[in-house]
Amino acid sequence: MFRRILVANRGEIALRVIRACRSLGIESVTVFSEADRGAPWLREADAAVCIGPARADRSYLDAGAILQAAEQTACQAIHPGYGFLAENAVFSARAAQQGIAFVGPGPAAMRRMGDKIEAKRTMASAGVPTIPGTIGLLSGLDQACLEAREIGYPVLLKATAGGGGKGMRRCEREEDLSRAFGEASLEAEKAFGNAGLYLEKYLEGGRHVEFQVLCDAFGASVHLGERECSVQRNHQKLIEESPSPVVDGGTRDGMGARVARAVAGFGYRNAGTVEFLRAPDGALYFMEMNTRLQVEHPVTEMVTGVDLVAEQIRIAAHERLHFAQDDVRMDGHAIEFRINAEDPAEGFRPDPGLVREFRAPGGGGDSVRVRWDSAVEPGYRIPPHYDSLVGKLIVHAPDRLRAIEAGRRALESLHVGGVKTTASLLRSVLDHPRFLQGEYDVGFLAASGLLRG
């Protein structure tokens, strides 16, 4: 096992990794930018190193500065958390060249699954269903129009690199495609340095369902069930739950086993998430794989009892998975709410600033558990330079309806004074009939009327 790990991230995920290190008896070193000097999570680490100014490209995205900090503090491994350099294959390779373990997959697997077209080929060859569409890159608008006629409208134009909805356009007709092609290509080039696009059939009423997998370096793999992530705004997840209200045990076991075998088959190691679009008829179609820890990983931890961050570290330390698929049990229901410092009434405008008052969410007890993953405290100033996440509220109860009620109580008890947050919107979602019935899809929030300011 490692003696010391560098945490190459900030905020709640840095704190989450630091605490996992402590549970394993590992010292932690965290890095920080000038904007985060004196931040609450730095106190939890055994040491902290400043790596640059506020701008992310000169601090948290500066691979050289992070690797230098790891060497100077004699760290044997780097945990990237999520975001920033977590899916950067070059960074993973540079760490390996310097003899520092990367807590995540190797660069080859990261490159394979980071390219959406290659990922689609890989999963299709392993027998995992994929969304109907083009297999290779589009050569230009003429080919896109020909392919779209063959696939049938509506179609989704997508960037082969990156994510978060960038380089993505829904096209209802050929005129839409003609207009969107150049826009999407330019956006993809600016965001990811790769202008490549491909087409997929747009499935009306689709739901976002993803499977959590763990693979060790010895070929063993398991899945930890699925998460439902269909409450989204502009392709950004707001609420996640596990298990999905619409995935039955047979589908869970069958598709979970299939994806675990598929990723182990091409040598994947560590934690990963295989994302699917669920069609209204119940069919699951592979979309992409995230080669890192997900923001929503706590809901899986709550229903399985598996500490995913600790497992990541054990696998990176070349340990075997210490449990098999038959040992995995899903118990109860968990829901995660992402609380952002944003104003829903003003188009989700970020609202960074001083947290003058803070009260953590409560409402646990008996058969209900409430978890609050955050590094925010009274007097902390949320900087404008990074994402606006205040914290993640996770509730767990014996069944979905009791989990929803626990979520209501916890959201009502949460208080963040000094900045606006999305908590009130999330409370409204819980009261919506479609969410209560579990009959929602990725278009639910936009069509619900809840986003009107």
C-alpha positions in Angstrom: 0.0 0.0 0.0 1.1 3.6 -0.6 2.6 5.7 2.2 1.6 9.1 0.8 -0.8 10.3 -2.0 -1.0 13.6 -3.7 -4.6 14.8 -4.1 -4.7 16.8 -7.4 -8.1 18.5 -7.0 -10.0 20.9 -4.8 -13.2 21.3 -2.9 -15.5 18.5 -1.8 -13.8 15.8 -3.9 -10.3 16.7 -2.5 -11.8 16.4 1.0 -13.4 13.1 0.1 -10.1 11.6 -1.2 -8.2 13.0 1.9 -10.6 11.2 4.2 -10.3 7.9 2.2 -6.6 8.1 2.5 -6.8 8.6 6.3 -9.1 5.5 6.5 -6.4 3.4 4.8 -3.6 4.8 7.0 -2.1 6.8 4.1 -0.8 10.4 4.4 -2.2 12.9 2.0 -0.8 16.0 0.3 -3.1 18.4 -1.4 -2.4 21.1 -3.9 -4.1 24.4 -4.1 -4.2 27.6 -6.1 -3.8 31.1 -4.7 -7.6 31.5 -4.9 -7.9 28.5 -2.5 -5.3 29.5 0.0 -6.7 28.9 3.5 -9.6 26.8 2.2 -11.2 24.5 4.7 -10.2 21.2 3.1 -6.5 22.1 3.2 -6.6 21.7 7.0 -7.6 18.0 6.6 -4.5 17.1 4.6 -1.1 16.2 6.1 0.5 18.8 3.9 -0.5 21.3 1.2 1.5 22.8 -1.7 0.6 25.9 -3.7 0.9 25.2 -7.4 -0.1 28.5 -9.0 -2.5 31.4 -9.4 -6.3 31.2 -9.6 -6.6 30.4 -13.2 -7.1 26.6 -13.6 -4.8 26.4 -16.6 -2.0 27.8 -14.4 -2.8 25.6 -11.4 -5.1 22.6 -11.3 -4.6 21.9 -15.0 -0.8 22.5 -14.9 0.4 18.9 -15.1 4.1 19.9 -14.6 3.4 21.8 -11.4 1.4 18.9 -10.0 4.0 16.3 -10.8 6.7 18.5 -9.3 4.7 18.8 -6.1 4.3 15.0 -6.0 8.0 14.5 -6.4 9.0 17.2 -3.9 6.7 15.7 -1.2 7.7 12.1 -2.0 4.2 11.0 -3.0 4.0 7.6 -4.5 0.6 8.1 -6.2 -1.7 10.9 -7.5 -5.5 10.8 -7.1 -7.0 13.2 -9.6 -10.6 13.2 -8.3 -12.9 14.2 -11.2 -12.6 17.0 -13.6 -9.4 18.9 -14.3 -6.8 16.2 -15.2 -8.8 13.1 -14.2 -9.2 11.9 -17.8 -6.0 13.3 -19.3 -4.1 10.4 -20.8 -0.9 12.4 -21.2 -0.9 13.3 -17.5 -1.4 9.7 -16.6 1.5 8.6 -18.9 3.8 11.4 -17.5 3.1 10.2 -13.9 4.0 6.6 -14.9 7.2 7.8 -16.5 8.2 9.5 -13.2 7.4 6.4 -11.2 4.2 7.8 -9.7 1.1 5.7 -9.7 -2.0 7.3 -11.2 -5.2 6.4 -9.3 -7.2 5.6 -12.4 -7.0 3.7 -15.6 -3.8 3.6 -17.8 -3.4 6.0 -20.7 -4.2 3.5 -23.4 -7.6 2.6 -21.9 -8.2 6.3 -21.2 -7.5 7.2 -24.9 -9.6 4.3 -26.2 -12.7 5.2 -24.2 -12.1 9.0 -24.3 -12.7 8.9 -28.1 -16.4 8.2 -28.4 -16.2 6.6 -31.8 -13.5 4.2 -30.6 -15.4 3.6 -27.4 -18.5 2.7 -29.5 -16.5 0.3 -31.7 -15.0 -1.3 -28.6 -18.3 -1.9 -26.8 -20.1 -3.1 -30.0 -17.4 -5.7 -30.6 -18.0 -6.9 -27.0 -21.7 -7.4 -27.7 -22.9 -4.3 -25.9 -25.8 -2.6 -27.8 -25.0 0.9 -29.2 -27.2 3.7 -30.4 -27.9 3.5 -34.2 -25.6 5.9 -36.0 -22.3 6.4 -37.7 -19.3 4.3 -36.6 -16.6 6.6 -37.9 -16.0 10.3 -38.1 -18.1 12.4 -40.5 -16.0 13.7 -43.4 -18.2 16.8 -43.8 -21.7 18.1 -44.1 -22.5 16.2 -47.3 -21.8 12.9 -45.6 -23.7 14.0 -42.5 -26.8 14.7 -44.6 -26.6 11.3 -46.4 -26.1 9.5 -43.1 -29.0 11.4 -41.4 -31.4 10.4 -44.2 -30.4 6.8 -43.7 -30.7 6.9 -39.9 -33.9 9.0 -39.9 -34.6 12.3 -38.1 -34.3 13.5 -35.4 -30.6 12.9 -35.1 -27.9 14.0 -32.6 -24.7 15.6 -33.9 -22.0 14.8 -31.3 -18.3 15.6 -30.8 -16.0 12.5 -30.6 -14.0 14.1 -27.8 -15.1 15.6 -24.5 -18.5 15.8 -23.1 -20.8 18.1 -21.1 -23.0 18.8 -24.1 -20.3 20.7 -26.0 -20.2 20.0 -29.7 -23.7 18.5 -29.4 -26.7 19.5 -31.5 -30.2 18.0 -31.9 -31.4 18.2 -35.5 -35.0 17.7 -36.5 -34.5 18.2 -40.2 -31.8 18.7 -42.8 -31.9 22.4 -42.5 -31.0 22.1 -38.8 -28.1 19.8 -39.6 -26.8 22.2 -42.3 -26.8 25.0 -39.8 -25.5 23.0 -36.8 -22.6 21.2 -38.4 -20.2 24.1 -38.6 -21.3 25.4 -35.1 -20.8 22.0 -33.4 -17.4 21.4 -35.1 -16.1 24.8 -34.1 -17.3 24.4 -30.5 -15.7 21.0 -30.3 -12.4 22.3 -31.7 -12.4 25.1 -29.1 -13.4 23.0 -26.2 -11.4 19.8 -26.9 -8.9 20.5 -29.6 -10.7 18.0 -31.8 -13.3 19.1 -34.3 -14.4 15.5 -35.2 -18.2 14.8 -35.2 -20.4 11.8 -35.6 -24.2 11.1 -35.8 -26.6 9.1 -33.6 -30.3 8.6 -33.8 -32.1 10.8 -31.3 -34.3 8.6 -29.1 -37.3 10.4 -27.9 -38.1 9.9 -24.2 -34.7 8.4 -23.4 -33.4 8.0 -19.9 -29.8 8.3 -18.7 -28.8 5.1 -16.9 -25.2 4.3 -16.0 -23.4 1.3 -14.5 -20.5 1.5 -12.0 -17.7 -0.9 -12.6 -14.4 -1.8 -10.8 -11.6 -3.7 -12.4 -8.3 -4.8 -10.9 -5.0 -5.4 -12.7 -5.5 -9.2 -12.6 -8.5 -9.3 -14.9 -11.2 -9.4 -12.2 -14.2 -7.1 -12.6 -17.5 -6.4 -10.9 -20.4 -4.0 -11.4 -22.1 -2.2 -8.6 -25.5 -1.7 -10.1 -26.8 1.3 -11.9 -27.6 5.0 -11.3 -30.5 7.0 -12.8 -29.2 10.4 -13.9 -32.1 11.8 -16.1 -32.8 14.9 -14.1 -30.6 17.2 -16.2 -30.4 20.8 -17.4 -28.4 21.3 -20.6 -26.9 17.8 -20.2 -25.7 18.6 -16.7 -27.0 16.2 -14.0 -28.8 17.7 -11.0 -30.3 14.7 -9.2 -29.1 11.1 -9.3 -30.6 8.0 -7.7 -29.8 4.3 -7.3 -31.3 2.0 -8.2 -33.2 3.3 -11.2 -37.0 3.3 -10.8 -37.3 1.5 -14.2 -34.4 -1.1 -14.2 -35.4 -4.5 -13.0 -33.1 -7.0 -11.4 -32.7 -9.2 -14.4 -31.7 -6.2 -16.6 -29.4 -5.0 -13.9 -27.6 -8.3 -13.5 -27.5 -9.1 -17.2 -26.2 -5.7 -18.5 -24.0 -5.1 -15.5 -22.2 -8.5 -16.0 -21.9 -7.7 -19.7 -20.3 -4.3 -19.3 -18.0 -5.6 -16.5 -16.7 -8.3 -18.8 -16.4 -5.9 -21.7 -14.2 -3.3 -19.9 -12.0 -6.0 -18.3 -11.6 -7.5 -21.7 -9.6 -4.6 -23.1 -7.5 -4.3 -20.0 -9.3 -1.5 -18.1 -8.2 -1.0 -14.5 -9.7 1.0 -11.6 -13.2 2.6 -11.4 -15.2 3.5 -14.4 -18.8 4.3 -15.4 -20.5 3.0 -18.5 -23.3 5.2 -19.6 -26.5 4.1 -21.4 -29.5 5.7 -23.0 -32.6 3.7 -22.0 -35.3 3.8 -24.8 -39.0 3.9 -23.9 -39.3 0.2 -24.7 -36.6 -0.6 -22.0 -33.7 -1.3 -24.4 -30.3 0.0 -23.2 -27.9 1.5 -25.7 -24.3 2.4 -24.9 -23.4 6.1 -25.1 -20.0 6.5 -23.6 -17.6 5.6 -20.7 -16.2 7.9 -18.1 -12.8 6.7 -17.1 -12.8 8.2 -13.6 -14.7 8.6 -10.4 -18.1 10.2 -11.0 -19.6 13.1 -9.0 -22.6 10.9 -8.2 -20.6 8.0 -6.9 -22.0 8.4 -3.3 -25.4 7.0 -4.2 -23.7 3.7 -5.3 -21.7 3.7 -2.0 -24.8 4.2 0.0 -26.7 1.3 -1.6 -23.8 -1.2 -1.8 -21.7 -0.2 1.2 -18.6 -0.2 -1.0 -16.1 2.7 -0.5 -15.3 3.5 -4.1 -12.4 5.8 -3.4 -10.7 3.3 -1.1 -11.2 0.6 -3.8 -9.6 2.9 -6.4 -6.6 3.4 -4.2 -6.3 -0.4 -3.4 -6.4 -1.2 -7.1 -3.8 1.4 -8.0 -1.6 -0.1 -5.3 -1.8 -3.4 -7.3 -4.1 -5.1 -4.9 -6.7 -7.7 -6.0 -10.4 -6.9 -5.7 -11.2 -8.4 -2.3 -14.9 -9.2 -3.2 -16.6 -11.0 -6.1 -19.8 -10.2 -8.0 -21.9 -12.5 -5.7 -20.8 -10.5 -2.7 -22.4 -7.3 -4.0 -25.8 -6.5 -2.5 -27.9 -3.5 -3.2 -29.8 -2.4 -0.1 -32.5 0.4 -0.1 -32.6 3.5 -2.2 -30.3 6.5 -2.4 -30.7 9.9 -4.0 -28.1 12.6 -4.5 -28.8 16.3 -4.9 -26.1 18.6 -6.4 -26.3 22.0 -4.6 -24.7 24.7 -6.7 -24.1 28.4 -6.0 -26.4 29.4 -8.8 -29.6 31.5 -9.1 -32.3 29.4 -10.9 -34.4 32.5 -11.3 -31.7 34.2 -13.3 -30.9 31.4 -15.8 -28.7 29.6 -13.3 -26.2 32.5 -13.2 -23.3 31.5 -10.9 -23.4 33.3 -7.6 -20.0 33.0 -6.0 -19.3 34.9 -2.8 -19.0 34.8 1.0 -20.9 32.1 2.8 -22.0 34.1 5.8 -24.1 31.4 7.4 -24.2 27.7 7.0 -26.2 24.9 8.5 -25.6 21.3 7.3 -28.7 19.3 6.3 -30.2 16.9 8.8 -33.2 14.6 9.1 -31.4 11.3 9.5 -32.3 8.7 12.1 -33.9 5.2 12.4 -33.7 3.7 8.9 -32.7 7.0 7.2 -29.2 8.2 6.6 -28.2 11.7 5.5 -24.7 12.4 4.1 -23.3 15.8 3.2 -20.2 15.9 1.0 -18.9 19.4 1.1 -15.9 21.6 2.1 -18.0 24.7 2.8 -18.3 26.3 6.2 -19.3 29.7 7.5 -16.8 32.4 6.4 -15.7 30.4 3.3 -15.7 32.5 0.1 -16.8 30.5 -3.0 -14.4 31.7 -5.7 -15.6 32.6 -9.2 -12.8 30.7 -11.0 -14.1 27.1 -10.8 -17.4 25.2 -10.8 -20.1 26.4 -8.5 -20.7 23.2 -6.5 -21.4 24.0 -2.8 -21.9 20.4 -1.8 -23.7 17.1 -2.5 -26.6 16.0 -0.3 -27.2 12.2 -0.3 -30.0 10.5 1.5 -30.6 6.7 1.9 -33.8 5.0 3.0 -35.3 1.5 2.8 -37.3 2.4 -0.3 -37.7 5.2 -2.9 -40.7 7.0 -1.4 -39.0 7.2 2.0 -35.8 8.4 0.4 -37.7 11.2 -1.4 -39.3 12.2 1.9 -35.9 12.2 3.6 -34.6 14.4 0.7 -37.4 16.9 1.3 -36.6 17.2 5.0 -32.8 17.4 4.4 -33.2 20.1 1.7 -35.5 22.1 4.0 -33.0 22.0 6.9 -30.0 23.0 4.7 -29.2 26.7 5.0 -26.5 28.5 3.0 -26.6 32.3 3.7 -24.8 34.8 1.6 -25.1 33.1 -1.8 -28.1 31.8 -3.8 -28.3 28.1 -4.4 -30.3 25.5 -6.4 -31.8 23.9 -3.3 -35.3 25.3 -3.8 -35.4 24.0 -7.4 -34.4 20.6 -6.2 -37.2 20.6 -3.6 -39.6 21.4 -6.3 -38.5 18.5 -8.4 -39.2 16.1 -5.5 -42.9 17.3 -5.5 -43.4 16.9 -9.2 -45.8 14.0 -10.0 -43.6 12.6 -12.8 -40.6 12.4 -10.5 -42.7 10.9 -7.7 -43.9 8.2 -10.0 -40.5 7.6 -11.4 -41.8 8.3 -14.9 -39.3 10.9 -16.1 -36.7 11.2 -18.9 -33.8 13.4 -19.9 -36.3 16.0 -21.2 -38.4 16.1 -18.0 -36.9 19.1 -16.3 -37.0 21.3 -19.4 -40.6 20.4 -20.0 -41.7 20.6 -16.4 -42.0 24.4 -16.1 -39.8 24.3 -13.0 -37.0 26.2 -14.7 -39.0 29.4 -15.3 -37.7 32.3 -13.2 
